[in-house]
Amino acid sequence: MDNPKLKQAGKNNIGLTRDDYLGQPTTLCRGCGHTSIANMIISACFELSIQPEKIVKFSGIGCSSKSAAYFLGRSFGFNGLHGRMPPLAEGALFADKSLIGIGISGDGDTANIGLSHFKHLSRRNLPFVYIVENNGVYGLTKGQASPTLKLGTQTKSLPNPNINEAVNPISLAITAGYTFVARSYAFDVMHLKEMIKQGIRHKGLALIECLQPCPT
């Protein structure tokens, strides 16, 4: 139950303010959806009254994986190799089952070099929130097509529209056996925050694919 006195003081049920869940100032491009997602992770964890030190963060390589620095500065984190975020999370969460795991990955990090790890993670159904920040491009290296870019889409760095069908993380997760699967949008903040809260509450492996534009 919410404590009215704490709520009035801008604090949650464990006496922390939203500022206690902040991370470092973002260095991402202005208008990037990654920043919005980081803000909603902050809001969700604050509203759920989770002790930041009970959360452990994981990420791989790319713009999305940089964003793990921008939330929950009091939580431990591990920024690993490209596509290898899932096995890092598995090891940590097997070692300490009291931790809440949140993984941040991108469309390239998940659907290209990390695709096998993404699929095999489902075999163990760990209580883990896997957030795929999906903008369809490799934004960190000038916007080449990622595996999730829609057929026929033109980007700045492609000489012609994309000729490949897109990989669908949602259908892959359902087929692989993820026990919670959701899709949201970076700037539909209330829906996104609720999906993150439900993913954290879920007693198993939760995928949240978050669609977003790359403004650069």
Disulfide bonds with the S-S distance in Angstrom:
none
